[in-house]
Amino acid sequence: MALTENAAAERRKVRSDSGNNGEDPSQEVLTALRRIIRATDLHSKRLAREVGLTTPQTVVLQAVRDLGEVTSGQLSRHVSLSQGTVTTILDRLENRGLIERYRSASDRRVVHSRLTRQGRALLRKAPPLLHERFIEVFGDLPAARQRQIIKTLDEVAAMMGAAGLDAAPLLDSGASAKRER
């Protein structure tokens, strides 16, 4: 009983210290997480509406542009997606005429991808990806604050049972990620 009373007293103290008008701090965390999910979803929909691409497709297309003529294995490592997912994305991008694939002249087993003129034009029209803005703003924070945010988010992920999940460092709604598989 004393432990429960102590926990309740601690929650009341956290609420009064945070100036949140008595709202449960866990609800504030969940609201912040929901805002992040909503921003990701809205951005994914904007990307689909404006250029007809998912976030992973855009990331792979940008990587092909940035890396030049590249193999799917190199792309996979660069964008932190599985090679199978990258291959599926490349198939879709090739079908739309945004990339072209060809075999290496020196080793016929190796397949390279390169951006087409149409792919370059589409990337120029694409809005900046959500995680690009985050990287810029986060990079401006002092290193100690960056470490604190990482530690806190890792703790939140663990609280949600997601600590061991594999995830690429890009913000995307689950719907477009599922379509890629």
One Martini backbone bead per residue (centre of mass of N, CA, C, O) as a GRO file, in nm:
protein
  181
    1MET     BB    1   0.059   0.063  -0.022
    2ALA     BB    2   0.299   0.259   0.009
    3LEU     BB    3   0.396   0.236  -0.284
    4THR     BB    4   0.140   0.350  -0.413
    5GLU     BB    5   0.144   0.621  -0.264
    6ASN     BB    6   0.422   0.706  -0.368
    7ALA     BB    7   0.354   0.700  -0.669
    8ALA     BB    8   0.123   0.906  -0.655
    9ALA     BB    9   0.292   1.136  -0.538
   10GLU     BB   10   0.493   1.150  -0.771
   11ARG     BB   11   0.287   1.218  -0.994
   12ARG     BB   12   0.192   1.482  -0.866
   13LYS     BB   13   0.468   1.620  -0.872
   14VAL     BB   14   0.515   1.607  -1.176
   15ARG     BB   15   0.263   1.769  -1.253
   16SER     BB   16   0.336   2.029  -1.092
   17ASP     BB   17   0.623   2.072  -1.223
   18SER     BB   18   0.516   2.084  -1.538
   19GLY     BB   19   0.252   2.261  -1.582
   20ASN     BB   20  -0.017   2.055  -1.676
   21ASN     BB   21  -0.284   2.073  -1.507
   22GLY     BB   22  -0.282   1.755  -1.401
   23GLU     BB   23  -0.181   1.591  -1.619
   24ASP     BB   24  -0.088   1.302  -1.730
   25PRO     BB   25   0.225   1.233  -1.843
   26SER     BB   26   0.156   0.990  -2.023
   27GLN     BB   27  -0.038   1.154  -2.205
   28GLU     BB   28   0.175   1.348  -2.314
   29VAL     BB   29   0.347   1.137  -2.452
   30LEU     BB   30   0.125   1.017  -2.633
   31THR     BB   31   0.065   1.282  -2.779
   32ALA     BB   32   0.346   1.323  -2.900
   33LEU     BB   33   0.349   1.058  -3.058
   34ARG     BB   34   0.096   1.121  -3.227
   35ARG     BB   35   0.215   1.367  -3.370
   36ILE     BB   36   0.436   1.213  -3.515
   37ILE     BB   37   0.254   1.017  -3.666
   38ARG     BB   38   0.083   1.234  -3.808
   39ALA     BB   39   0.312   1.378  -3.959
   40THR     BB   40   0.398   1.129  -4.117
   41ASP     BB   41   0.131   1.073  -4.259
   42LEU     BB   42   0.095   1.349  -4.399
   43HIS     BB   43   0.360   1.335  -4.558
   44SER     BB   44   0.302   1.076  -4.716
   45LYS     BB   45   0.052   1.191  -4.860
   46ARG     BB   46   0.193   1.427  -4.999
   47LEU     BB   47   0.394   1.262  -5.162
   48ALA     BB   48   0.183   1.096  -5.317
   49ARG     BB   49   0.031   1.339  -5.441
   50GLU     BB   50   0.279   1.498  -5.580
   51VAL     BB   51   0.465   1.212  -5.689
   52GLY     BB   52   0.382   0.903  -5.631
   53LEU     BB   53   0.542   0.839  -5.359
   54THR     BB   54   0.715   0.690  -5.129
   55THR     BB   55   0.945   0.718  -4.897
   56PRO     BB   56   1.127   0.476  -4.980
   57GLN     BB   57   1.137   0.553  -5.280
   58THR     BB   58   1.268   0.828  -5.239
   59VAL     BB   59   1.522   0.732  -5.093
   60VAL     BB   60   1.624   0.550  -5.322
   61LEU     BB   61   1.630   0.762  -5.545
   62GLN     BB   62   1.831   0.947  -5.399
   63ALA     BB   63   2.057   0.735  -5.379
   64VAL     BB   64   2.100   0.697  -5.678
   65ARG     BB   65   2.175   0.988  -5.727
   66ASP     BB   66   2.413   1.012  -5.511
   67LEU     BB   67   2.578   0.733  -5.600
   68GLY     BB   68   2.488   0.642  -5.864
   69GLU     BB   69   2.605   0.369  -5.986
   70VAL     BB   70   2.425   0.093  -5.834
   71THR     BB   71   2.366  -0.146  -5.610
   72SER     BB   72   2.145  -0.302  -5.403
   73GLY     BB   73   2.343  -0.346  -5.170
   74GLN     BB   74   2.436  -0.054  -5.143
   75LEU     BB   75   2.157   0.063  -5.097
   76SER     BB   76   2.077  -0.096  -4.848
   77ARG     BB   77   2.299   0.019  -4.666
   78HIS     BB   78   2.240   0.327  -4.709
   79VAL     BB   79   1.906   0.299  -4.622
   80SER     BB   80   1.832   0.069  -4.417
   81LEU     BB   81   1.739  -0.176  -4.603
   82SER     BB   82   1.646  -0.441  -4.735
   83GLN     BB   83   1.717  -0.605  -5.021
   84GLY     BB   84   1.426  -0.686  -5.089
   85THR     BB   85   1.301  -0.405  -5.066
   86VAL     BB   86   1.482  -0.267  -5.274
   87THR     BB   87   1.406  -0.446  -5.513
   88THR     BB   88   1.106  -0.374  -5.515
   89ILE     BB   89   1.148  -0.073  -5.556
   90LEU     BB   90   1.309  -0.093  -5.820
   91ASP     BB   91   1.087  -0.222  -5.983
   92ARG     BB   92   0.890   0.019  -5.961
   93LEU     BB   93   1.080   0.237  -6.074
   94GLU     BB   94   1.125   0.098  -6.347
   95ASN     BB   95   0.824   0.081  -6.439
   96ARG     BB   96   0.821   0.416  -6.429
   97GLY     BB   97   1.109   0.527  -6.545
   98LEU     BB   98   1.326   0.624  -6.304
   99ILE     BB   99   1.494   0.371  -6.367
  100GLU     BB  100   1.790   0.178  -6.454
  101ARG     BB  101   1.899  -0.149  -6.548
  102TYR     BB  102   2.228  -0.315  -6.548
  103ARG     BB  103   2.493  -0.489  -6.651
  104SER     BB  104   2.800  -0.559  -6.600
  105ALA     BB  105   3.079  -0.580  -6.800
  106SER     BB  106   3.276  -0.741  -6.590
  107ASP     BB  107   3.002  -0.856  -6.424
  108ARG     BB  108   2.706  -1.018  -6.497
  109ARG     BB  109   2.598  -1.047  -6.191
  110VAL     BB  110   2.596  -0.741  -6.191
  111VAL     BB  111   2.363  -0.485  -6.086
  112HIS     BB  112   2.271  -0.172  -6.199
  113SER     BB  113   2.172   0.164  -6.106
  114ARG     BB  114   1.992   0.442  -6.266
  115LEU     BB  115   1.896   0.744  -6.339
  116THR     BB  116   1.660   0.913  -6.497
  117ARG     BB  117   1.526   1.188  -6.621
  118GLN     BB  118   1.251   1.139  -6.482
  119GLY     BB  119   1.369   1.097  -6.197
  120ARG     BB  120   1.495   1.376  -6.166
  121ALA     BB  121   1.236   1.542  -6.203
  122LEU     BB  122   1.079   1.421  -5.964
  123LEU     BB  123   1.280   1.503  -5.738
  124ARG     BB  124   1.248   1.812  -5.781
  125LYS     BB  125   0.930   1.798  -5.691
  126ALA     BB  126   0.993   1.694  -5.422
  127PRO     BB  127   0.955   1.704  -5.110
  128PRO     BB  128   1.088   1.718  -4.829
  129LEU     BB  129   1.182   1.517  -4.595
  130LEU     BB  130   1.113   1.486  -4.268
  131HIS     BB  131   1.402   1.386  -4.168
  132GLU     BB  132   1.567   1.626  -4.278
  133ARG     BB  133   1.474   1.838  -4.077
  134PHE     BB  134   1.550   1.691  -3.823
  135ILE     BB  135   1.857   1.668  -3.874
  136GLU     BB  136   1.907   1.970  -3.876
  137VAL     BB  137   1.798   2.043  -3.592
  138PHE     BB  138   1.948   1.828  -3.426
  139GLY     BB  139   2.242   1.921  -3.516
  140ASP     BB  140   2.212   2.203  -3.346
  141LEU     BB  141   2.247   2.054  -3.101
  142PRO     BB  142   2.382   1.966  -2.835
  143ALA     BB  143   2.529   1.674  -2.754
  144ALA     BB  144   2.389   1.632  -2.479
  145ARG     BB  145   2.099   1.663  -2.588
  146GLN     BB  146   2.108   1.436  -2.790
  147ARG     BB  147   2.161   1.208  -2.585
  148GLN     BB  148   1.906   1.257  -2.418
  149ILE     BB  149   1.701   1.199  -2.641
  150ILE     BB  150   1.793   0.916  -2.709
  151LYS     BB  151   1.752   0.793  -2.431
  152THR     BB  152   1.451   0.858  -2.405
  153LEU     BB  153   1.352   0.712  -2.663
  154ASP     BB  154   1.458   0.435  -2.580
  155GLU     BB  155   1.277   0.416  -2.330
  156VAL     BB  156   1.008   0.436  -2.477
  157ALA     BB  157   1.047   0.192  -2.658
  158ALA     BB  158   1.069  -0.008  -2.422
  159MET     BB  159   0.786   0.052  -2.297
  160MET     BB  160   0.656  -0.052  -2.590
  161GLY     BB  161   0.827  -0.308  -2.693
  162ALA     BB  162   1.060  -0.172  -2.922
  163ALA     BB  163   1.373  -0.212  -2.876
  164GLY     BB  164   1.420  -0.471  -3.094
  165LEU     BB  165   1.347  -0.319  -3.338
  166ASP     BB  166   1.374  -0.281  -3.672
  167ALA     BB  167   1.495   0.038  -3.815
  168ALA     BB  168   1.483   0.295  -4.015
  169PRO     BB  169   1.615   0.635  -4.059
  170LEU     BB  170   1.290   0.694  -4.125
  171LEU     BB  171   0.994   0.868  -4.199
  172ASP     BB  172   0.704   0.650  -4.194
  173SER     BB  173   0.434   0.509  -4.279
  174GLY     BB  174   0.312   0.191  -4.261
  175ALA     BB  175   0.159   0.174  -4.534
  176SER     BB  176   0.403   0.213  -4.734
  177ALA     BB  177   0.583  -0.011  -4.622
  178LYS     BB  178   0.388  -0.248  -4.690
  179ARG     BB  179   0.379  -0.204  -5.005
  180GLU     BB  180   0.687  -0.287  -5.056
  181ARG     BB  181   0.657  -0.610  -4.983
   0.00000   0.00000   0.00000
